[in-house]
Amino acid sequence: MRSLIAVACLLLAGFVAYRYAPVPSWARGPSKPDELPTLRAARETLTESTIAIGTVKAKVGAEVKVGSQISGVVGELRVNIGDEVSKGEILATLRDADWRSRVDVLKAQLNSAIAEKEYAEGDLARIERLADIVPLNQIENARRNLKVKQAEVERMRASIKQAEITLGYTVIRAPVSGTIASVSTYEGETVAASFAAPTFVTIVDLKRLEIQSYVDETDIGKVHPVQPITFRVDAFPGKELPGVVQAIYPKAQLINNVVNYVVIIDILDSAGLLIRPEMTAHVSFILERRENALSIPRNALLREGGRTFVIVRAGEEWKERQVKLGLQTPQRVEIVSGLQAGETIVADKQAWKDHLETSS
């Protein structure tokens, strides 16, 4: 009796295992055509692009180091880091008492020289009235003396002009408009300008910035001046800004054993964002664009035996159709020939391979 029960249990277990076991792929029937993922070939604008990393830099002349042309003691410093300044605005002044006194001394000397010149003019006029009884050499000496006095007056005027220019150097003004990026002096400091002008402040014009990006040698052939680009900076994620290629440096740079070329990009519109020098920029170069291109996803392409083809629906059947490719992007490819707009194709090559396996 027990043996009969054991046999019955074994038979029941075998039936359950057979009934609910998964069916192998070779034992399944063919999939219906409607079960395959499909799409219709359509025309669209196809764009090939590449991303390059760059750095925001100030343009040549947009960053200016302002210093003193003369030695002296800083009397007043009127700006701090981050201040906005306009061209011609006073940034700092030097103590100018010595230079003003020099101008005053020279003006006094000028007045003395003018008096001497006027006396020489009168002396010459008196001698010329007595020309009949005054020796000729005395007249010539009087004329020569007047010329010397006139030259002395002109020399003193030139000295005063030079002294006033030097006095003007005690006022340090902004040569350009911009933002104070750094301050390297303080009130009461003595500056010496014997060999080089000491830097007081650095001004950066944040409206005159550019991007220096590094483009791989495989893509540089498709980059050219006036080419439009878009970029974003890490400080403002999700904000795409427009730019244009301004120049390409002819000399390459080796970065991590990869040949790169420096591409200079002008920022067309900052959209009100405060972009600063040394920010990291991600630049998107539009290498090639095709308008009205017949394109399909890359995943719909099949390759076998050197052939490139797609699976096209013909009535109730699927047929292979060899195609010729054009522009290719990471997601989509252009179909130059072999396929017409509006035709239905299998959208997923793996689904087609699975279909063939289940149908065999």
Secondary structure by P-SEA (a helix, b strand, c coil): caaaaaaaaaaaaaaaaaacccccccccccccccccbbbbbbbcbbbbbbbbbbbbbbccccbbbbbbccccccccccccccccccccccccccccaaaaaaaaaaaaaaaaaaaaaaaaaaaaaaaaaacccccaaaaaaaaaaaaaaaaaaaaaaaaaaaaaaaaaacccccccccccccccccccbbbbcccbbbbcccccccccccccccccccccccccccccccccccccccbbbbbbbcccccbbbbcccbbbbbbbbbbccccccccccccbbbbbbcccccccccccccccccccccbbbbbbbcccbbbbbbbccccccccbbbbcccccccccccccaaaaaaaaaaac
